[in-house]
Amino acid sequence: MQKTIDHLKKITDDYSILLKKINEGEFAFKPNPSKWSKKEILGHLVDSAHNNIRRFVVSQYEEKPLIVYQQDAWVSISNYQHYSVKDLIQLWILLNNHICMVLGNCSPDAAARFCVTNDNTPHTIEWLATDYIRHLLHHLHQILQLEPVDYS
């Protein structure tokens, strides 16, 4: 699990610097009304962090909890389009730092415990942590217009 934690710390450190270079107008631009802006994509990553923190914690004391979320509803209700970019980036950094703390306190036995997610398949905490990073990189590369990272 330490390799995953170190990878997440590096992503948070490296990509937060790049995110801070994007201006407010570019963050808020919506390519069309049905697509998320970069700000909303980052908000989605905040929501993902919240939900994964819950998965990482609850799975350690409940048997195969079902923890799902409706991403479009979360982004809409949170109204990230009108959120301060500076605050949104800081929130994303803090939540990822918290994930590193939670995972760092997760024993090997706990990392092998299961959680059921939106796909209705049980996954270990360790698998979820690795998947979280893949998902994170996919969307960070969208925001920063870098080489696409497949997440399917």
N, C-alpha and C positions, 0 to 999 in steps of 0.2 A: 504493500500500500504506500510505502514511503516514496517510491518512484512516481506514483500518481500524484501524490501531494506536491512533490518537488516540481513536477511538470505543471501543475495548476498554479503554483506560486510564480513560476517563470512566465507563464502565459499572462497572468494578472499584471505582473511588473512590466513586461515588454509591450503588451497591447494597450495598457492604460496610457502609456506615453503617446502611442499613435492615435488613440481616440481623442486625446486632449488637443491634438493638432487640427481636428476637423472643426470648421466654423459652424456657428449656430444655424445659419441658413441651409447649409448642406445637410446637417443633421435633421432638420425639420422638413426638408423637401420630400413630398410624396409623389412618386412617379405617376400614380393615378389613385383615385379615391378608394379603390379596393385593395391597394398594396400598402404595406407598412413603410413608414419612413425609417431612416437609420435610427432615429430616436426611439421609435416603436420597436425596432428589432432589438436595440439595447435594453429596452424595457422588458421585452420578452425574455432576454437573458437574465434579468433581475428576477422575473417570475420563475424561471427555470431553477435559479439558485435557491429561491424560497422553497419550492416544491422538493428539490433534491435534498436540502437540509432536513426537511421533514422526513423524507424517506430514509436518510442515513441515521436519523435519531430513532424514529418510531420502530423501524425494523429491528433495532437492537433489543426491544422489550416486548414487542408483539409478534405473534406468529404470522408470517406472510400477510402483512397489512396491505390493503388495497388503497393506493394513494395515486389519484389521477387528477388532472386539471384540464380545463378548457382554455387553451392558449388565447384564442381570439377574444373570449370574454374577459380574461384577465387583462389583456392589453387595453381593451376598450374601457373597462371599468376604472383602470388605474390612470387613464388619460395621459399616457406618456408623451403624447404629442405636445402637451402644454407644460411639461416638466422642465425644470432647469437642467441643461446639459451638464453643467458642472456637478450638480447634486446627483444626477443620474449616474454619471461615471463614478463618483465617490461611493454611492450606494453599491454599485456593481463590484467595486474593489473590496469594500468592507464585507459583502456577502461571500465573496470568494475566499477572503482571508478566514472568515468564519468556517467555511466548508473545510479548509485545510486544518483548522483546529479540531473540528468534529472528527474528521477522518484520522487525524493524528492520535485521537483518543480511542479509536476503534481497534479492539483486539483482533488478532487473526481469526478467532472463533466468531466474533461478531461480524467481521467482514464477509464471512461465508453464509450469513443469515439472508433470508429472502424477503423481497418486497414485490408486490404485483403492481404494475403500472398500466398506462393507457392501452397497451397492446394485450393486456390480460394474461401475460406470461410472467411467472415468477423469475426474478433476477436477483443475484447476490448483490450485496452492498458494493463489493469490489467491482463487479461488472457495471453497476450503475455509475460508479465514480469514473470509470474509464469511458463509458458512454457519454457521461456529462461533458467530458473534455472534448470528445469528438463533436458533439452538438455545439459546444461553445466555439470551437475553431471554425466550424461551418459558418456560423452566423457572424463571427468577427471578420472573417474573410469577405463576407457579403458587405458588411458595413464599410470596410477599408478598401474594397474593390481590389482584393488580392486574388491570387490563383485560387480557384474554387476548391473547397474541401468537401468531398462527398459525404453526405449523411443521409442514408436512405434506409 
